[in-house]
């Protein structure tokens, strides 16, 4: 859920940047359009909370098993298609341990898969590279945990219409996860020069996403549904 203090930090950052860089005045209007945190209980951009919850669950269901160690999953959705629910465009999961590529977080994998899907000449979209880049501005990226600054920056460079996350970076840190302590709020606040705004909605469905990141460093914490403890770690039952 949005915290008033977060919103105050955002606006303070925008005002400070405006004073420090007078030439950025033209960009402040764009920054104001991307106030990043929305109240999850409200309908935002015409999308009701039940639909938000559905796609957040899909981000988790994108995982290969119900209890991988790094349970970070993401989906990219077109909310203008399939009236009411939206349409899945692509998905991705954390695969750096499988690929040996340290940047293959769930969001990076999803963005990569989207680029492939949108430009595949045998696929459903058949877009040119330029068309694929432009299409991202109409899509929403859901991730079951707040993006690290690398992924949050990639989301902003992509220019997604929306970026929605579940478990917060603060919660990940509390649960023992190593993190680069730069919030998505800060990344959005510092990216107002980019031409396409991104609406950020935080901490959606955390009662369901938090457990996927709570067992790894706490032997007493219950495994996610469908898993059991085996030699100190959670394995699919």
C-alpha positions as CSV (number, residue, x, y, z in Angstrom):
1,X,0.0,0.0,0.0
2,X,1.2,3.5,-0.7
3,X,2.6,5.4,2.3
4,X,2.1,9.2,2.5
5,X,5.8,9.5,3.4
6,X,6.7,7.9,0.0
7,X,4.6,10.4,-1.9
8,X,6.2,13.3,0.0
9,X,9.7,12.0,-0.8
10,X,8.7,11.8,-4.5
11,X,7.4,15.4,-4.6
12,X,10.4,16.7,-2.6
13,X,12.7,15.0,-5.1
14,X,10.9,16.6,-8.1
15,X,11.0,20.1,-6.5
16,X,14.7,19.7,-5.6
17,X,15.6,18.6,-9.1
18,X,13.7,21.5,-10.5
19,X,15.6,24.1,-8.4
20,X,18.9,22.4,-9.1
21,X,18.3,22.3,-12.8
22,X,16.2,25.2,-14.1
23,X,16.5,23.9,-17.6
24,X,14.4,20.9,-16.5
25,X,11.3,22.9,-16.0
26,X,9.7,21.5,-19.1
27,X,10.2,18.0,-17.8
28,X,8.5,18.7,-14.4
29,X,5.1,18.5,-16.1
30,X,6.0,15.0,-17.3
31,X,7.1,14.0,-13.9
32,X,3.9,15.1,-12.4
33,X,2.0,12.8,-14.7
34,X,3.9,9.8,-13.4
35,X,3.1,10.0,-9.7
36,X,4.3,6.5,-9.1
37,X,2.4,5.0,-6.1
38,X,-1.3,4.3,-6.4
39,X,-3.7,3.0,-3.7
40,X,-4.1,-0.7,-4.5
41,X,-7.7,-0.7,-3.3
42,X,-8.7,1.8,-6.0
43,X,-9.3,1.5,-9.7
44,X,-6.3,3.1,-11.5
45,X,-6.0,3.7,-15.2
46,X,-9.4,2.0,-15.5
47,X,-8.1,-1.3,-14.0
48,X,-9.9,-2.6,-11.0
49,X,-8.0,-4.2,-8.0
50,X,-9.4,-7.7,-8.8
51,X,-7.7,-7.5,-12.2
52,X,-4.4,-6.3,-10.6
53,X,-4.5,-9.2,-8.2
54,X,-5.1,-11.7,-11.1
55,X,-2.0,-10.5,-12.9
56,X,0.1,-10.3,-9.8
57,X,-0.7,-14.0,-9.2
58,X,0.2,-14.7,-12.8
59,X,3.6,-13.2,-12.2
60,X,4.2,-15.7,-9.4
61,X,2.7,-18.6,-11.5
62,X,5.3,-17.9,-14.2
63,X,7.8,-19.6,-11.9
64,X,9.0,-23.1,-12.9
65,X,8.1,-24.5,-9.5
66,X,6.2,-23.1,-6.5
67,X,9.3,-22.7,-4.5
68,X,12.5,-21.8,-6.4
69,X,15.1,-20.1,-4.3
70,X,14.9,-16.8,-6.2
71,X,11.1,-16.7,-6.7
72,X,11.1,-13.6,-8.8
73,X,8.6,-13.6,-11.7
74,X,7.1,-11.1,-14.0
75,X,4.5,-10.8,-16.7
76,X,3.8,-8.1,-19.3
77,X,0.1,-7.4,-20.0
78,X,-1.9,-5.6,-22.6
79,X,-4.8,-4.1,-20.7
80,X,-6.4,-2.7,-23.9
81,X,-6.9,-6.2,-25.3
82,X,-9.4,-8.9,-24.2
83,X,-11.8,-6.3,-22.6
84,X,-12.0,-6.7,-18.9
85,X,-9.0,-8.8,-18.0
86,X,-6.3,-7.9,-20.5
87,X,-4.0,-10.2,-22.5
88,X,-0.7,-11.8,-21.5
89,X,2.1,-10.7,-23.9
90,X,5.1,-12.4,-22.3
91,X,6.6,-13.5,-19.0
92,X,10.0,-14.0,-17.4
93,X,11.5,-15.4,-14.2
94,X,14.8,-15.0,-12.5
95,X,17.2,-17.2,-14.4
96,X,20.7,-16.0,-13.6
97,X,21.7,-19.2,-11.9
98,X,20.5,-21.2,-14.9
99,X,22.1,-19.1,-17.6
100,X,25.1,-17.7,-15.8
101,X,24.0,-14.2,-16.8
102,X,23.8,-12.0,-13.7
103,X,21.3,-9.5,-15.2
104,X,18.7,-12.1,-16.0
105,X,16.3,-11.1,-13.3
106,X,12.6,-11.7,-13.8
107,X,11.9,-8.3,-15.3
108,X,14.9,-8.4,-17.6
109,X,13.9,-11.9,-18.8
110,X,10.3,-10.6,-19.4
111,X,11.5,-7.6,-21.4
112,X,13.8,-9.8,-23.5
113,X,11.0,-12.3,-24.1
114,X,8.7,-9.5,-25.1
115,X,11.1,-8.1,-27.7
116,X,11.4,-11.6,-29.2
117,X,7.7,-12.2,-29.1
118,X,6.7,-8.8,-30.6
119,X,9.2,-9.0,-33.5
120,X,8.8,-12.7,-34.3
121,X,7.9,-12.8,-38.0
122,X,6.0,-16.1,-37.3
123,X,4.4,-14.8,-34.1
124,X,1.1,-13.2,-33.4
125,X,2.3,-9.5,-33.6
126,X,5.0,-9.4,-36.4
127,X,6.1,-5.9,-35.4
128,X,9.2,-4.2,-36.7
129,X,11.8,-3.3,-34.1
130,X,10.6,0.3,-34.1
131,X,7.0,-0.8,-33.7
132,X,7.9,-3.1,-30.9
133,X,9.6,-0.3,-29.0
134,X,6.6,1.9,-29.5
135,X,4.2,-0.8,-28.4
136,X,5.8,-1.0,-24.9
137,X,4.2,2.3,-24.0
138,X,0.7,0.6,-24.0
139,X,1.8,-2.3,-21.8
140,X,1.9,-3.0,-18.1
141,X,4.7,-4.9,-16.3
142,X,3.8,-6.9,-13.2
143,X,6.5,-8.3,-10.9
144,X,5.9,-10.2,-7.7
145,X,8.7,-8.2,-6.0
146,X,9.9,-4.6,-6.3
147,X,12.5,-4.3,-9.0
148,X,16.2,-3.7,-8.2
149,X,17.4,-0.4,-9.6
150,X,18.8,-2.1,-12.7
151,X,15.4,-3.6,-13.5
152,X,13.5,-0.5,-12.5
153,X,15.7,1.6,-14.8
154,X,15.2,-0.9,-17.7
155,X,11.4,-0.6,-17.1
156,X,11.7,3.2,-17.4
157,X,14.0,3.0,-20.5
158,X,11.4,0.7,-22.0
159,X,8.7,3.3,-21.3
160,X,6.0,0.9,-20.0
161,X,2.7,2.5,-19.3
162,X,2.6,0.9,-15.9
163,X,4.9,-0.9,-13.5
164,X,3.2,-2.9,-10.7
165,X,5.1,-4.7,-7.9
166,X,4.2,-6.9,-5.0
167,X,6.7,-7.4,-2.2
168,X,8.8,-4.3,-1.4
169,X,12.6,-4.0,-1.4
170,X,12.3,-3.0,2.3
171,X,10.5,-6.3,3.0
172,X,13.1,-8.3,1.0
173,X,15.9,-6.7,3.1
174,X,14.0,-7.6,6.3
175,X,13.8,-11.2,5.1
176,X,17.5,-11.4,4.5
177,X,17.9,-10.7,0.8
178,X,20.8,-8.7,-0.4
179,X,19.6,-5.6,-2.2
180,X,20.9,-2.4,-3.8
181,X,19.1,0.0,-1.6
182,X,17.6,2.3,-4.2
183,X,13.8,2.1,-4.4
184,X,11.7,2.1,-7.6
185,X,10.2,5.4,-6.2
186,X,13.7,7.0,-6.4
187,X,14.3,5.6,-9.9
188,X,11.0,7.0,-11.2
189,X,11.6,10.3,-9.5
190,X,15.0,10.7,-11.2
191,X,13.8,9.6,-14.6
192,X,11.5,12.5,-15.5
193,X,13.7,13.5,-18.5
194,X,12.6,10.3,-20.3
195,X,9.9,10.9,-22.9
196,X,7.4,8.3,-21.8
197,X,5.8,8.4,-18.3
198,X,5.4,5.2,-16.3
199,X,2.8,4.8,-13.6
200,X,4.1,2.9,-10.6
201,X,1.8,1.0,-8.2
202,X,3.5,-0.6,-5.2
203,X,2.9,-3.4,-2.7
204,X,0.0,-5.1,-4.5
205,X,-1.2,-8.4,-3.0
206,X,1.7,-8.6,-0.6
207,X,-0.1,-11.1,1.6
208,X,0.4,-13.6,-1.2
209,X,3.8,-12.5,-2.6
210,X,5.7,-12.0,0.7
211,X,5.7,-15.8,1.6
212,X,7.6,-16.6,-1.6
213,X,10.5,-14.6,-0.3
214,X,10.3,-15.3,3.5
215,X,11.5,-18.9,3.8
216,X,14.9,-18.8,2.2
217,X,16.8,-17.3,5.2
218,X,14.4,-18.4,8.0
219,X,14.4,-22.1,8.7
220,X,11.3,-21.8,10.8
221,X,9.2,-20.2,8.1
222,X,6.7,-22.4,6.4
223,X,7.3,-23.4,2.8
224,X,5.0,-22.0,0.1
225,X,1.9,-24.1,-0.8
226,X,3.0,-27.2,-2.7
227,X,6.5,-27.4,-1.2
228,X,8.1,-29.0,1.8
229,X,11.4,-28.7,3.7
230,X,14.2,-31.0,2.4
231,X,17.7,-30.6,3.9
232,X,16.9,-27.1,5.0
233,X,15.4,-25.8,1.8
234,X,12.0,-25.8,0.2
235,X,11.4,-28.3,-2.5
236,X,8.3,-29.0,-4.6
237,X,6.3,-31.7,-2.8
